[in-house]
Amino acid sequence: MDMGDEMESQGLFEDRLPSGEIVRDADTLKQALDRQSSQPIALLGEQLVSQGLITREQLEKAISIQSASREKRIGEILVEAGAVDGDAIDAVLAIKLGVPKVDLRSLKIDPEALKLVPNLVARRLVLMPCFLHRGQMVAAMKNPLDQEVLQQLRFTTGKRAFPVSADREAIEWAIDRYYRELRLQEA
């Protein structure tokens, strides 16, 4: 039984994960992953306004710019205009798509997941393998929507990827810590 299945059998799931909460344990993360596809669809700009991250006027100006060229996404336009930062966009997108955000400093990482993704691959793709859940690789990524990274992870592990969101700095910290621990265990 892998770590994900073992934790699932403990029955420690909560009924709901509040929108935007950072996940700090595998049980809560697995519950959020199971609910991932049931999140309602909402427009990014509207969510930014409803969360108070931008004003209605900033959104309308960005929509106007987007209508004129259609070359950029609304989030890119808002970041370039200085209305919001990229991390806020990533966090809202993760919530919008039902992708849990994890705290890699608290989440227990399964060494067996690390063994499936070589250290250099994790560094190049900027992702942190967390554990296996229902035979799928749960991996923390800065942009859990990056299909190229997900395909490379799938190719490397031979398993379907279940992306979760984490900050780049936290991912780099986790790669340094957990791969160092793995090297020491194997020495």
Secondary structure, DSSP 8 states (H G I E B T S, - for coil): --HHHHHHHTT---S---TT-EE-SHHHHHHHHHHGGG-----HHHHHHHTTSS-HHHHHHHHHHHHHH-SS-HHHHHHHTTSS-HHHHHHHHHHHTT--EE-TTTS---HHHHHHS-HHHHHHHTEEEEEEETTEEEEEES-TT-HHHHHHHHHHHSS-EEEEE--HHHHHHHHHHHHHHHHHHH-
